[in-house]
């Protein structure tokens, strides 16, 4: 069985920004481990280094529903000083810990980023669709190689 970890990113006190955290907390599968974080830092690299597949889950204003995309190879690491992107953390992990790790980003469509501790109706619907999709993806990627 392939080792898969979900990394939920977001602030659940900022409306839909917390969708990554809520998604991962509520995702039920014995085939995955879970990490929850409010922000990205290089400590995440230490936590994901022993996995074959990492799936970062985050809110997106660009996506209408959701999108799972594979993180593309990069020849260099951009600045690691002030703001870390998912790609920064993934490429750091790949370069210094595990050159074989595969990375994905599950971006879930979100519309409300105000100060509230609940998701919008749109984000809730998108989360359900994304969960159903991700279950199939995990089933297809967790069998013996």
Buried (B, 14 or more C-beta within 10 A) or exposed (E): EBBBBBBBBBBBEBBBBBBBBBBBEEBEBEBBBBBBBBEBEEEBBEBBBEBBBBBBBBBBEEBEBBBBEEBEEEEEEEEBEEEBBBBBBBBBBBEEEBEEBBBBBBBBBBBBBEEBEEBBEBBEEBBEEBBEBBBEBBEEBBEEE
